[in-house]
Amino acid sequence: SGDWSSDVCSSDLSTFLHDGLLHVTMNALGLLMFGAALEAMFSRWAFPIAYVSGGVGAAWGSLAWHVARHGDHAAASVGGSGVVFAFGGMLLAASWRLRGRLAVGRARAMAAAALFLLTQSLVAGFSRLGTDNAAHASGLVVGVLVGFVLPLSPRVGASPAPAFVRGFAGIAALALFATLLQMVRHGAPRVW
């Protein structure tokens, strides 16, 4: 389209769109697997922050890749798998941060399980035409960064989340809601 702001808005909205029932089911399973562990390691406050930062990071990473590759003719891809990769990245960061607090081998096992699932998905992405591995890689990088920044949960021996984290989580939840309203109001973005 040539309009960068329109492409960015479309890319943010595309996190909520999926290419069929199997696509949404696989992303939902990924969110379920990683999300439960993420909530245990970080806290309920981390979930909206992780979702928004992972979705936006994956969408913008994908957009940047496609603009660099195709010039002004970039369009958003679809799906929430960038968020799934962000959740996996957060679990990798948590594994590293908790390696001295968990039982011997537990942090290593958690990281190995996350790496196995993430690697499997990346390999599958290279074998299926149309899979947006730029979004996957961007989501993973954002997740690792967020995982090193967000405070861990008191359940794993950390202090409770400070007020600014709870406030940022509220803002992230509002941003999710506003994005959904935008999509309902203006329709779905164009996709490649």
C-alpha positions as CSV (number, residue, x, y, z in Angstrom):
1,S,0.0,0.0,0.0
2,G,2.9,2.3,0.6
3,D,1.3,3.7,3.7
4,W,3.5,2.6,6.6
5,S,1.0,3.5,9.4
6,S,-1.7,1.5,7.6
7,D,0.6,-1.5,7.3
8,V,1.5,-1.3,11.0
9,C,-2.2,-1.2,12.0
10,S,-3.0,-4.1,9.7
11,S,-0.1,-6.1,11.1
12,D,-1.2,-5.6,14.7
13,L,-4.8,-6.6,13.8
14,S,-3.6,-9.7,11.9
15,T,-2.6,-11.4,15.2
16,F,-6.3,-12.1,15.7
17,L,-7.0,-13.5,12.2
18,H,-6.4,-17.1,11.3
19,D,-6.4,-19.2,8.1
20,G,-9.0,-21.7,9.1
21,L,-10.0,-24.0,12.0
22,L,-6.7,-26.0,12.1
23,H,-4.6,-22.8,12.2
24,V,-6.5,-21.3,15.1
25,T,-6.6,-24.7,16.9
26,M,-2.9,-25.2,16.7
27,N,-2.2,-21.6,17.9
28,A,-4.7,-22.1,20.8
29,L,-3.0,-25.3,21.8
30,G,0.4,-23.5,21.8
31,L,-1.0,-20.7,23.9
32,L,-2.5,-23.3,26.3
33,M,0.7,-25.2,26.7
34,F,3.0,-22.2,27.0
35,G,0.5,-19.9,28.7
36,A,-0.1,-22.1,31.8
37,A,3.7,-22.4,32.4
38,L,4.2,-18.7,31.7
39,E,1.5,-17.8,34.3
40,A,3.2,-20.1,36.8
41,M,6.7,-18.6,36.2
42,F,5.7,-14.9,36.0
43,S,2.2,-14.2,37.2
44,R,-1.2,-13.4,35.8
45,W,0.0,-9.8,35.2
46,A,2.5,-11.0,32.7
47,F,0.0,-12.6,30.4
48,P,-1.4,-9.4,28.7
49,I,2.0,-7.8,28.6
50,A,3.4,-11.0,26.9
51,Y,0.5,-11.2,24.5
52,V,0.7,-7.6,23.4
53,S,4.4,-7.3,23.2
54,G,4.8,-10.7,21.5
55,G,2.0,-10.0,19.0
56,V,3.2,-6.5,18.1
57,G,6.8,-7.6,18.0
58,A,6.0,-10.5,15.7
59,A,3.8,-8.4,13.5
60,W,6.3,-5.6,13.2
61,G,9.2,-8.0,12.6
62,S,7.1,-9.7,9.9
63,L,6.2,-6.4,8.3
64,A,9.8,-5.2,8.4
65,W,11.0,-8.4,6.7
66,H,8.3,-8.2,4.0
67,V,8.9,-4.5,3.3
68,A,12.7,-5.2,3.0
69,R,12.0,-8.1,0.7
70,H,9.1,-6.8,-1.4
71,G,9.3,-3.0,-1.1
72,D,6.0,-1.1,-0.7
73,H,3.9,-4.1,-1.5
74,A,4.0,-5.7,2.0
75,A,0.9,-7.0,3.7
76,A,0.3,-8.5,7.1
77,S,0.3,-12.2,7.5
78,V,-2.2,-13.9,9.7
79,G,-2.2,-15.8,13.0
80,G,-1.1,-15.6,16.6
81,S,1.9,-18.0,16.3
82,G,4.2,-15.1,16.9
83,V,2.6,-14.8,20.4
84,V,3.1,-18.5,20.9
85,F,6.8,-18.0,20.1
86,A,7.0,-15.0,22.4
87,F,5.6,-17.2,25.2
88,G,8.2,-19.8,24.4
89,G,10.9,-17.2,24.5
90,M,9.7,-16.0,27.9
91,L,9.9,-19.6,29.2
92,L,13.5,-19.9,27.9
93,A,14.3,-16.7,29.8
94,A,12.6,-17.9,32.9
95,S,14.5,-21.2,32.7
96,W,17.8,-19.3,32.7
97,R,16.7,-17.0,35.5
98,L,15.4,-19.8,37.7
99,R,18.3,-22.3,37.2
100,G,19.5,-21.7,40.8
101,R,16.1,-21.7,42.4
102,L,14.6,-24.9,40.9
103,A,15.5,-28.5,41.6
104,V,18.5,-29.7,39.8
105,G,17.7,-30.3,36.1
106,R,14.2,-28.8,36.3
107,A,15.1,-25.5,34.7
108,R,17.1,-27.4,32.1
109,A,14.1,-29.7,31.4
110,M,11.8,-26.7,31.0
111,A,14.2,-25.0,28.5
112,A,14.6,-28.3,26.6
113,A,10.9,-28.8,26.3
114,A,10.3,-25.2,25.1
115,L,13.2,-25.5,22.6
116,F,11.9,-28.8,21.3
117,L,8.5,-27.3,20.6
118,L,9.8,-24.1,19.2
119,T,12.4,-25.8,16.9
120,Q,9.8,-28.2,15.6
121,S,7.5,-25.3,14.7
122,L,10.3,-23.4,13.0
123,V,11.3,-26.5,10.9
124,A,7.7,-27.1,10.0
125,G,7.5,-23.4,9.0
126,F,10.3,-23.8,6.5
127,S,8.7,-26.8,5.0
128,R,5.3,-25.2,4.4
129,L,4.9,-22.4,1.9
130,G,3.3,-19.3,3.3
131,T,4.4,-19.8,6.9
132,D,5.8,-16.5,8.3
133,N,9.0,-17.5,10.1
134,A,9.9,-13.8,10.3
135,A,7.0,-13.4,12.7
136,H,8.0,-16.5,14.6
137,A,11.6,-15.4,15.0
138,S,10.6,-11.9,16.0
139,G,8.1,-13.2,18.5
140,L,10.8,-15.5,20.0
141,V,13.3,-12.6,20.3
142,V,10.7,-10.3,21.9
143,G,9.6,-13.1,24.3
144,V,13.2,-13.7,25.5
145,L,13.7,-9.9,26.1
146,V,10.4,-9.6,27.9
147,G,11.2,-12.7,29.9
148,F,14.4,-11.2,31.2
149,V,12.7,-7.9,32.1
150,L,9.4,-8.9,33.8
151,P,9.5,-9.8,37.4
152,L,9.1,-13.5,38.3
153,S,6.2,-14.8,40.3
154,P,6.2,-15.1,44.1
155,R,5.4,-18.8,43.5
156,V,8.9,-19.2,42.4
157,G,10.5,-17.2,45.2
158,A,10.3,-13.7,43.8
159,S,8.8,-10.6,45.1
160,P,5.2,-9.6,44.0
161,A,4.9,-7.7,40.8
162,P,5.4,-3.9,41.5
163,A,2.5,-1.5,40.8
164,F,4.0,-0.3,37.5
165,V,3.9,-3.9,36.1
166,R,0.2,-4.3,37.1
167,G,-0.5,-0.9,35.5
168,F,1.3,-1.8,32.3
169,A,-0.6,-5.1,32.3
170,G,-3.9,-3.1,32.5
171,I,-2.8,-0.9,29.6
172,A,-1.8,-4.0,27.6
173,A,-5.2,-5.5,28.2
174,L,-6.9,-2.3,27.1
175,A,-4.8,-2.2,24.0
176,L,-5.9,-5.8,23.2
177,F,-9.5,-4.7,23.6
178,A,-9.0,-1.6,21.5
179,T,-7.4,-3.6,18.7
180,L,-10.4,-6.0,18.7
181,L,-12.8,-3.1,18.6
182,Q,-10.8,-1.6,15.7
183,M,-11.0,-4.8,13.8
184,V,-14.8,-5.1,14.4
185,R,-15.4,-1.5,13.4
186,H,-13.2,-1.3,10.3
187,G,-13.1,-5.0,9.2
188,A,-10.2,-7.3,8.8
189,P,-6.9,-6.1,7.4
190,R,-5.7,-7.3,4.0
191,V,-3.4,-10.2,4.2
192,W,-0.8,-11.7,1.8
